[in-house]
């Protein structure tokens, strides 16, 4: 018995920005971007919010709207949990999950946001599976827990609002979008066979983005000082120093913007992708030959190709959807999973591996039977 994926959906913003358009902002070219990343264009929100995209993806996953994949239509009251992974929420309070719950009328759902960067959807699935397993009928202590039978797991991002559009090394990589999956506890199906999550310290600050809270603070070490309202928050200085962004911010770069050392992230990603798949297979007592399809995080086509070569697999065993989206952080894997179902690349009974990596550093994989 297990936690099974019974629906998935995706939603992209209306605006498509091809590589050539970015030459208006930075010294780049379509050839420079596409040859290094596999990206030809990306979608960018103009007027759409994070939850707007997530709502569209969720409606498909729930079987309420055309598109995506859904085994059947799910009644609003039958969703018990919403897990919303994002690094770019529309607001601090209420959470994106709470706003989505209200919009969809999921009246019985507990709802919360989480952040594991680009691995967020992987982490979200592991949380949903764990909560379902420990509240399943017959599980030890189940009577004292919320009974979670169905969950909506979302990855939604408006990543382009934390991009420095003067930095050609990062601005060409990212896009916006949202993906969602409905998972159900079904004792008749294997569902999730194994999962694996891991954190490695990002000792060199290869991928960072400080927060930029702007409410004035009337405090000094001595107490309240009205004049302090006109000064920068002194609490940001040690954070900036720890993340190695002090000089960059002092030079005029936006504080709340993604900074990435591409070479170090590439080295990390190409190492942990195969390692995560190998470990999740070991835990399931299976081999790579038992896996029909792999759905990876879409950060860079070169990373996917490198991982495929390292594992001795043809690229055709991987769903590749980066060309017209770019990297949309935690939205990548659920949107790419939706593509795999819509393209007919996943069939009932197939064993499928989802694998991700991201800031923190985070990484992980989920192996399930479709």
N, C-alpha and C positions, 0 to 999 in steps of 0.2 A: 504494500500500500504506500501511497506517497502523494506528494504535492505536485499536481499536474498543471501544465500550461494549457488553458482552454480558450484563450483569445489574446490577440495583440493588435495594436493599432499605432499609427503615427500621424503627426501633423507638422507641416512645414510652413514658415511664413510665405507671404505672397511674393516678396521681392527676391529675385534671383540676381546675384552680382557676379558676372563673369570675371575672370582674372584680368582681362584687359582694362576693366573699369578701375582697378586698383592702381594703375599707372598714373591716375590723376592725383593720387595721394602720396605714393612712395616710388622710389626708383626700383622698378621691377618689370617683369614681362610675363606673358602667358607661358612662354617656354621655360623661363626660370622657375616659375611656381609648379607647373605641371610635371616637369622632369624630376623635381626634387620631392614632390609630395603625392602626385597622382590627382591633385585637385584641379578641376576646371572652372568651378564656380561654387558659390555658397549662398545659402538663404539667410536673409537678414530681416529682423523684425523692424517694422516702421508702423507704430500704432498698435501692434499686437503685444500682449504680455505673455509671460511665462505660462500662467495658468490658462490663458486663451488657447495656447497650443496644446497643453496637456488635456484640456477638456475635449478637443477634437480627437486626440489619440485615444482617450478613455472611452468615448462614445463608440468608436470602432471596436475596441477590445471587448466591450460589453455587449456587442451585437446590436447596438442602437442606431448605427449609421453605416452607410456603405463604405467599403474599403476595409483593409486589414484582414484579419482572420478571426473567426469566432465559431466555436462549435455550436453555440446556441445563444439565444438572447437571455441575459441575466437580469432578473428583477432588481430594482434599486435596493430593496430591503434585504437582499441576499448577500450583499457585500459587508463583511464584518471588519475589514481593516483596509486602510489606505497608507501606503508607504511611498513618500514622494522624495526622490533623490534630486538635489539641485545644489549648485554653488552660486546661482544667480536668482534668488527668490525675488518676487515682486515686492515683498514687504517682509519686515521682521515678525510682526504680529498683525493679523492672524497668519498662521503658516499657510504655505501654498496648499498643503493637504487639506486644511480646514476650509479654505475657499473652494477648492475643487469639490469637497464633500457637499457643501452648501449648494453649489451650482447643479450638481448631479442628483441631489436629493437622496444621498446614500445615508439614510437616517440611522442605521444601526452600526455604522463604521466608526471605529476608533481611527484617528488620523494624526500622522506626524510627518515632519520633514526630517531628512538626514543628509549628511554630506560625507561622501568618501571619494570626492572628485570624480574622475572618469570611470572609476570602478563602482560607482554608486549603485547602479542597477544590479550588479552582481551581489553586492552587500545587501541590498534590499530584498532580493530573492532569498538569501540565506536567513534573514530575519523572519520573513513570512513563513518559510518552511519550518523553522524552529518553533515559532508560535503556534503553527498548526499542529505539529507533531506533539508538543507538550500539552495541548488542549484536546487532543483527539480522544474519542471514547475509549476508555480502558487504560489511558496513559496515567502513570502515577501522578497524583495531585491535580488531575484535570478538572475535578469538580470545583477547585478553588481558582480557576482561571477563566478569562473570557473564552468562550468557544469560538475559535476562528476556523471557519470552514471554507470561506472564499475571501481572497484579498486582491486588491488592485495595487500593482506595483508600477510606479511611474518614474521615468527619468525625463526631466524637463529643464531646458536651458535657454536663456537669452545671453549667450556668452559674448556676443558682439558688444554689449554695453560695458564690458570690463576689458576691452581690447584697446591698446594704444595704437591708434591708426597712423602714427608717425614712425612706428617700428616695423620695418618691412620683414623682419625675421619672424614676427609673431602674427601680424595682422592678416597675413595671407592664409593662415591655417584654420581659422575658426568660423563657425556658423551657428545658427540657432535652430531649434527644433524640439520636439517632444515625442516620446514613445511610451507605450503603456502595455502591460500584460495583466490578464486575469488568471490567477492561480486558484486551484480548488483541491481540497483534500478528498481523495478518492481511494478507498481501500481496495478497489479492484484493479488499480493501475500502478505500475512502478513509479511513474513520475520522476522526481529528482532522485538520482541514484547516489550522488555524492557532491559535495562542494568543498571549496578550499579558499580561504582568504588569508592575506598576509600583509604586514606592513614592514617596510624598510626605511630607516632614517634617511631623509634627504639632507645629508650633512653639508652639501655644497650649495644648498638653496637653488637647485636647478629649475624648480617650478614653484613660483610664489605669486601671491596676490593679496596684499594687505587690505584690510577694510578701511573705509573712509567715513567714519561717523563725524557729522558736522554740527551737532548741537553744541553751542557754547557752554563751557564748564567754568563756573565762578569759584574755583578752588585753587589754592596754593598749599604747599606743605604746612603753612601756618594756619590755614582755615579758609573762610570765605573772603573773597576779595572781588568786588564788583568790577575792578579794572581787568581782572583775569578773563572776563567775558570777551575781551577784544584780542586775546592772545591764542596762539595755537595750543592745542591740548598737549601738555608735556608727556602724557602717557604714550604718545605715538612714537617718540624718539627711541626708546629701548626696543620697541617692536621692529621699527625700521632698521635698527642696527642689527638685530638678530637675523632678519631676512636679507640683509645686505642690499637694501634699497635706498639708504640715506643719500648717497651721492646722486643717484638717478632722480630722486624726487627733488633734491635741491637744485638740480639742473633744469627743472621744469616739467619733467615727465609726470603724468597723472599718478597719484598715489595708489588708487584702487584700479590697477591694471595688471594684466598677466605679464609676468616676466618668465622667460624660458631659455635655458641653455640647451639648445637643440641636440648637440652631440651627446651630452650626458643623459638626456631623456631617451634618446635613441638607444644608447648602450643599455640603459636600464630596461627599456621595453623589450628589446630583442632577447634579453636574458630571461625575463620573468614570464613572457608569454608561453614559450615551450615548457618552462618549469612548472607553471600552474596547470597546464594540460596534463603533463606527465604525472603530477601529484594527484590530481582528481581521478585520473584513470587508475592509479595505484590503489586509491581508497575504494574504488568500485571493483577492484580485482579484474580490470579489463585492460586491453591494449588499444593502441591507436587504430589498429585494423578493425576494431569493433565499432568505431565511430564513423557514422555516415557523413556528418557535416559539422563544420565549425563556424561559429558566428563571433568574430573578433571585434574589439574596439577599433574604431576607424580614425586613428590619429594620423597615419601616414602610410601610403601604399607600400613604400619601401620596407616599413616595419613588418607588414603582413607578409610580403614576399620573402623577407629574410627569415621570419619564423617558419614559414612553409618549407623553405629549403632546409633549414636546420632539422626539421622533423621528418624530412624526406617525403613530403606530401605535395601533390600538384596543387596549384593555386585554385583549381576548380573545386576543391574540397572546402574552400572558404567563401563565405558571402562577402563580396566587396561592393561597398556602396558609397565610397568616399568622394567620387568624382564630382558630384553636383551638390555636396553638402559640406564638405570639410569636417573638421573635428567639432562636434557639439557636446563634448564631455559626456555626462551621464545619460544623455539622450541617445548617444550613438548605438549602443548595443540593443536597446528595445526597438529602435527604428530599423536597424539592420535585421533583427530577428523577424520583424514584420515583413520586410522585403523578401526574406528567405521563404516564408510561408506563401506570400503572394506570387512568387516566382516558381512555386512548385518544387523547391529544393529540399523541403522537409516533408516526410511522409509518415503516416501512422506506423509506429514501431521503430522508427529511426532513433538512434542514439545521437544526441546533439550536444556539442560542447560550446558553452558561452565563455569567453575569456576577456578579461579587461585589465587595465593598468592605469595609474593616474597619480596625481600629486599626493604628496605625503611622505614617502611614496606608498601607494596602495597597489595591490594586485589580487587577482582571484579568478576562479573558474567555477562554473556550475555544469554538471553533466546530468542530462535528463533523457528520458525516453518519451518520444512524442506520441 
